[in-house]
Amino acid sequence: MKPINHVIERARTHPMRIVLSEAEDLRVLQSAQRVSDERIAHVILVGNTARSRQIAAAAGLDLSGVELVDPLTSPLGPALCQSLYELRAAKGMTLDEARREALKPLCFANLMVRLGHADGTVSGAVHATADVVRSAIQIIGVDPSFKLVSSFFLMLLCEPFHTLKGSLIFSDCALVVDPDAAQLAGIAIAAADSAQHLLLDQPRVAMLSFSTSGSARHAAVDKVVEATRLIRQQRPNLDVDGDVQLDAALVAEIAERKIEHSQVHGRANVLVFPSLEAGNIGYKLAERIGRAKAIGPLLQGLRQPANDLSRGCSADDIYYVIAVTVVQAQAAQAAQTAALELEGRS
């Protein structure tokens, strides 16, 4: 079974409520019907309901299994507006501004997640990444376990010609431009958690560099070495190698020659890039030349799942991101339940 099919099957075992804020885009409507028909998620479409139905009818789509919410007429509107005002008043937002902003589909969708009316959200087919991420951070908020929101790609290697098969996490390839050592450690830990939730395998982290085990001396290498030290301090049970070159991260024979006390042994499934420049180039090389399937950018470090799409995405891309968002929401729900049980025993 292809790796993404494992994600889809896991999503189907416990569908979560996923809200899509671009309800007038045909690709979003196509993916919404498919996800609903396959019972992967309970889909909520936020936008102009009449326009959504019109576009769906013209395309022969059946949205009978999808919940349609128009912010202008929804009974949720007043509570969501008040919540936004209370959240942003200290930043200077007035009640009138909150009323206007909350009724915009992107903001409305994130407020639904914040207030528990949905379990996760997917946007970006129409909205720019900067707008999607800003709204998610401001409304859904950063998970207190992390200090920043970062991104990752789920890279799928499942073609017959791929000698390395399976799934890899690439991080950060879309958000944090030049992380310092502490930020890089946080990105790596978040990416390891993402791997734990999605790959059904123990995370094995490679902190990538142009150096392996101090073979080169440079401030850029020092950053990776320090980040690796911080990871081991914060997550002593996490397998991590760094500084490490890509070949030593993925090829056991090379790792054996280059790394004296390796924890990953050339079997990394989480690749952490030292900068956004390296990460963005890396995932696009894997996608365009290596013909890996890239799903993302997916966000990590938020209180609840909110994921971005490329504006050039296909309906299939949206479908896959919704499935991943469901699995992330399942993990968030399980963590919340465990925390409440622990609190009840204390």
N, C-alpha and C positions, 0 to 999 in steps of 0.2 A: 504494500500500500504506500502511495506517495505521502511524504511528510504532511502536506497540507490537508490530506484526507483525514489524518489522525486528529488534526485540529477541528475539522468540520464535524467529525463524529463525536468528539468531546462536547462541542457546542450543542449538538442535537440532544445529548443526554439531559441537559438542563438549560433550556433556552432562557435567555435573559432579555430584558426590555432595552432595546437599542433605538435611540432617537436619531433621525437623520434630518438635518436642517436645510437641505437643498431640494425641496420637494417638487420643484418645477424643472428639474434636470432629468432628461429621459434616461440617462445611464443610472441615476439614483432610483428612478421608478422601476427600471428593469431589475436591478439588484434587489430592491425591496420585495417585488413579487416573488423572485426566485427564493430568497431567504425565507419568506413566509410560507411558500409552497413546500419547501423542504424542512420546515419546522426547526430551523437553526436558531431563530430569534423571534421575539415578539417585536415587530417593527412599528415605530411611530414616526410618521412623516409630518414635519412641521413646515407650514408655509401656506400659500394661498390654495385652499382646498379645491375651489372650483377650477382653478387653473391646472392643478395636479390631475384632477379627474379628466379634464379636457385633453391633456397631453397623453394620459394613459389610454383613453378611449381611441384616440387617433392612431396609437401604436398597437392596439389590440391587446392591451394589458388588463389584467384582472386584479384590482386592488382590494377585493372584498375581504381578504385576510389581513389587511394592513390598517392600522389606526391612523386616521387623518386628523391633524390638529391645526386649526387656524388661530394664530396668536390674537387676531383682532376680535374673535368671538369666543375664545376658550374661557370657560369658567376659572381656569387656573391663572388667568392674566393678573388680577389684582394682587394675589398672594405673591406671584413671581415679581411683580413690579416693586412691592414693598420689600421683599427680600433683597433685591438689587440695591434699592435705596439704602437699606441698613448696612449692606456690605460695602458700599462705595461712598457713603456720606462723608466719611472722614477724609476722603480724597477730593472732596469738593462737589460731588454730584448732588444736584437738587432732585426733589421728588418728581418734578416735571421731566427732567432729563432721564430719570430712571424709568418713568412710564414710557417714554419714547424708545429708549434703548432696549428695554425688556421685551418689547413687541417685535424686535428684529429676530428672525428665525434662529440665527446662530446663537444669540444671547439667550433666547427663550429655551432652546434645546439644552444649553449648559445649565440654566437655572432649573430645568426639570430634573437633571441629574443631581444637582446640589440638594434639592428638596426631596429627593427620593421617589420622584414620579417616573424615573428611568434609571437604568443601571449603567449606561454608558452611551457615548455619542460618537458619531463619525461625520466629519465635514471635510471640505477642501476640494470637492469637485468643481466648485465655483469660487469659493473664498480663497484668498491668498494664505499661505502657511503662516505668515506673521499674524494675521487676524485670527486664525484658528487657535494658534498657540496662546496669544495674548488673552483671548476670551476664556480659554480653558484655565489658565493660571489665575486670572482675576476672579473667576466665578467658582470653578470647582476647587481650585486651590492646590497647593503643594502638599504632598504626603509629609507629615512631620518626621518621618524616618529619613527623609532626604532634604538636601538644601537647595537643589535645583532640579528643573525639569530638563530631561534630555531625550534623545530619540534613538531608535534602533530600526534596523531592517531585518526581517526574517528572510534569509537567503536559502532557497531550495535548490538542491543539487540532485536531480532525479532523472536526468536524461541518460540514455544508454552509454553515451561517450564520457560521462563524468566518472573519473576514476575515484574521486572522493564523493561519496553519496550520503545523502541525508540533509540535515538542516544546520545552519549556522546563524548565530546572532552577530550582526555588525553594528558597532556603536562607537561614537556618535557620528552620524553621517548627515545630519540635517539642522542641528540647532546650535550647539555650543562651539564657537569659532576657535578659541585658543584656550582650553581649560588649563588652569594651574594644577599642581600635583594633587591637591585636596579635591578639586573638582573632578579630575580624571579618575581618582579613586572612587568618588561617588558615582560617576557614570558607570564604572566597571561593576560596582556592587549592584546597581540598578539593572544592568544588563544581565548579570548572573541570575538575579531574581526573575527577569523576563525569560531567561532560558529554562529555569526551573519550572515555570508555569507552562511553557509552550512546547518544549522539546521532549518532555517525558524522559529526561536524562539528567544526571548530575552535571552542573555547570563546570566547565574546565576553561579557565580564562587565560588568554594570551594578551599581555600588554605589549603591543607592537612598537617596534622601533627600527632604525637602520642599524642597530647594534644588538648583539646577543651576548649576554653575560659580561658586559663591560668591554666588548671588543673594540668599541669606539668611545672617544671622550668628547663630550659636547654637552652644553646646557640642556639641549632637547632630550638627550639620553638621561641626564640627571633627573629631569622631571618624571620620566617614566619609572626610573628606579625608586624615586621617593614615593610615587603613587602606589607602586607595588608594595613597598614597606607599609604604607598606611592601610592598604587592603588587608594584609596579613595581620595587622594589629586589630582591625575592626572585625574581620571575619576569619579567624584563625583556622577554621575548618574548610575554607574555600580553596580549591586547587587553583593556583595562579602561578604563571611564569612571567617574568619581566626583569629586565628588558629582553625582548626576543624578536628576531626577524621572522617574517611570515613563513619561510620554509621550515624553520625550526619549530614553529607553532603547529604545523600541519603534517609534517613528515617525521615519523618515529625515528628512522635511521639518522636523519640529520640532527634531531633533538638529542639523540644519544651521543653523538659526536661533539655537539656544541655546548650542551648544558649538563653540568656535573651533577646537580641535585634537582633535577626537574620534577615538578609536581604534575605536569600535564602530559609529558612524554610524547609530544608531537601529536596529540589527539585533541587539540583545542576545539571547542564548539562555540566559544564566545571570543570574538576578535575585537579588541578595544584599540581604536586608532588614537594617536597622540594629538591630533588636531582635526577640525572639521574639513580642512583642505585634504588631508590624507584619507579621511573616511569617505568623503564624497567621491573622490577619485577611485578609491578602492571598490566601493560597491558598484559603481558604474562600469569599471573594468570587468568585474565578475559577471555583471548582467549583460553587457554588450559584446564582450569577447568570449567570456566563459559560458555565456548563455545560461546563467543561473536565473531563477525566477526570484525577483525582488518584491517583497510585500512590505509596504511602508511608504513614508516614514511613520512609525508607530511611536507613541509617546510613553515615557516612563517617568515615574516620580510624582504623579498626580494622586490626589485622594481617591478619585474614581476614574475609570477609563475614558479617555477622549482622544480619538485618533484622527490624524490628518490624511488627506489624499493628495495626489498630484492632480493638478487641473487637467492634465492630459490622460487621466486614468480611464480605463474601460469599465464596463459594467462588471466584468469578471473581477477586476481589481477591487472594486467596491465590495463585492460579494465576499472575497477572501478577508478583507479588512474587517468586515462585520463579524465574520466567524472568529477572528482573532480577538476582537473586542468582547465577544461573548465569553471566551475562555478567560480573558483578563478580569471580566466582571465576576465570573464564578470564583476566581482566586480572591478577589477583593471581598466578596461576600463570605467566603470561608474564613478569611483572616479576621473579619469583623466578628463573626460568630465565635471564633476561638478566643478573641480578646474579651468578649462579653462573658463567656464561660469562665475564663481566668479571673475576671473581675468579680464574678459571683462567688468564686471559691475563696477569694482573699478576704 
